[in-house]
Amino acid sequence: MIGGKTPRCCYRLCVTLRCEVAGPDANRGHDGFAAIPQIPAYMRASGKWEFSMPRKRSSPSQAPEKNGESTETGKIRSGIGGWTFEPWRGVFYPDGLAQAKELHYASHHLPTIEVNGTYYSTQKPQTFARWAADAPEDFIFTLKGPRYATNRRELAGAGDSITRFLESGITELGRKLGPLLWQFAPTKKFDESDFAAFLDLLPEKFDGQRLHHALEVRHDSFCTPVFIDLARKKSAAVVFADHAKYPAIADVTSDFVYARLQTGSDDIPTAYSPKALGEWAKRAKQWAAGGVPGDLPVIDRDVKIKTRPRDTFVFFIHEGKIRAPHAAMAFMKLVAG
């Protein structure tokens, strides 16, 4: 895969470079889950939070196998960001389809959607319940965490924002609740102690339901084994980004994989060319089978990951957005073949 010149490790399909990073710091102060973190008072009050020591975790996909291509290992699901987008009307959505029926239509043509609305504003429990009722039983929603939690100078102070998000009713989605995506600003640099403190604020369970966390970092300073180690100790997935500028990090750090493909084009009916889609389908199958695609950049090459089933989420986002639904549907046909 690819990367760019040191220290950038951006992905380019046409170029393969190696991201040189410093070796892991053996004297890091943060010890992950060596001890159960101190739970702040505002968390204890809700009675819904649970932190625990790392252990083998169940698959993040809790839905039956009929939706989302199933391998002998993990399930592969491909989707889009949100479902309310005017240019999709008459292109993805049939002419005349009522806007109120767009989620129902999209969720019956795709196995997953990444919800953007939760990033910008707090939803209500009845909203999540309505979404769940509108989607098929085997559908998965991934939710973007609020910007107030990630776009801040000190991440260690994000506790109140995380609490409000989790208590807004996300577990009303039930079995349809997928990974929680925590997206950081492109200007946010890696600070080991501050980022470790943020990770300690993310509970493994909430309201009796297991949570799965995905981290989308967009600054080259995260291209270090120290960050990878922190994510792996938390069993949080590092998002793989196919983007023109953001770092591409293919290290597997959890029991699921989360990829955001962001270099499509609306000039192509399926956003990505058939060849490129085929290559991504092959990579997704490798992820689902427990491996790491050999053409993608890995930061910490000293760690040998265990080969085991991993559910794989692949989203077509950003560039080529008008054609993103067709990209996701074409991709699902490829992984089924």
Buried (B, 14 or more C-beta within 10 A) or exposed (E): BBBBEEBBBBBBBEEEBBBEBEEBEEEBEBEBBEEEBEBEEEBEEEEBBBBEEEEEBEBBBBBEEEBBBBBEBBBBBBBBBBBEBEEBBEBBBEEEBEEEEBBBBBBEBBBBBBBBBBBEEBBEEEBBBBBBEBBBEBBBBBBBBBBBBBBBEEBBBBBBBBBBBBBBBBBBBEBBBBBBBBBBEEEBEBBBEBBBBBBBBBBBEBBEBBBBBBBBBBBBBBBBBBBBBBBBBBBBBBBBBBBEEBBBBBBBBBBBBBBBBBBBEBEBEBBBBEEBBBBBBEBBBBBBBBBBBEBBBBBBEEBEBEEEBBBBBBBBBBBBBBBBBBBBBBBBEBBEE
